[in-house]
Amino acid sequence: MKLSIDFLTGKIAYRRAQNGKELLAKAVGIKGCYRPSILDATAGLGRDGFMLACWGCKVTMLERSPVMATLLQDALTRAFTESEWAQKLSLLFIHTDAFDYFNKLELLNNTYYPDVIYLDPMHPVRSKSALVKKEMRLVREIVGEDKDSDDLLVQALHYATSRVVVKRPRLAPALANLKPDFCITGKQQRFDVYLSLINRR
């Protein structure tokens, strides 16, 4: 199976047609005319970050894997070249490690801190591996396990001005054993929402 990313057809087209009627939109705080700025610190296939931009958010996507970064950049270039509506999105992709990006934010104080930091680390291996889609198995082979995802959550809490949202399998434990302020749960996955530490100071 060849891994590729397409932001113009398939599932992405279907999700766009839903016009933000997803748990993800609720998790990041989209409400009425409010559209938060979002840092997608673990972009992966980039689908959630792209959808957030489609819903009107200003999105910065980060990906540290060279292979995934190449696939993402190619998909974005094609989308921006072939679609006029995609050209209007406020979307920036950076091939970098999230920890390095956070270090740069530290130097800027809170001037450029995002409203929301979105984390979708590689999920734990399921006991029934046959249930894992071929596409995600390929991504796991390329990216490997996100063994630093606990530390990433702890770091992210210091840089989001509103909240940190973590996408998890529905029954998976919370990252870093940190209890979220609240959860938004679907049939197969959930979003753990942590209110920013900045607002608690």
Summary of the structure (lengths in Angstrom):
residues: 201
radius of gyration: 16.2
end to end distance: 49.1
largest distance: 49.1
contacts: 588
relative contact order: 0.16
helix: 39%
strand: 19%
